[in-house]
Amino acid sequence: MDHSSHKKIVSFIWSIADDCLRNVFVRSKYRDVILPMFVLRRINCLLEESKEEVLPHVPDAWISEDSTKVGYEIPFNKYFYVHQPLRQLDEVISEIRPLEQETEGLLEEILNF
């Protein structure tokens, strides 16, 4: 696509945004609205071929409002969490004792200052 045709398409898109979105959204928010509109239009174009097969089933279609959720829940723990067993108590104590001794000296220096 050359630059001039790209520029024409962009101008066309923004003219639609000005016509349809003016006084509905602030101009700085057009970008937040226009991309989802284009995605929906693209999906509509892709599904156009199967539209005639689906339309007869529309009256039988239903949505259970009780089970409808906004957004999508991603179980991060299921995919990203790897369980690590707890360390032995003796190992933890052996790491803490030298740290305690080191901080005791520091606290004495601070308090005697």
Buried (B, 14 or more C-beta within 10 A) or exposed (E): EEEEEEEEEEEEBBEEBEEEBEEEBEEEEBEEBBEEBEEEEEEEEEEEEEEEEEEEEEEEEEEEEEEEEEEEEEEEEEEEEEEEEEEEEEEEEEEEEEEEEEEEEEEEEEEEE
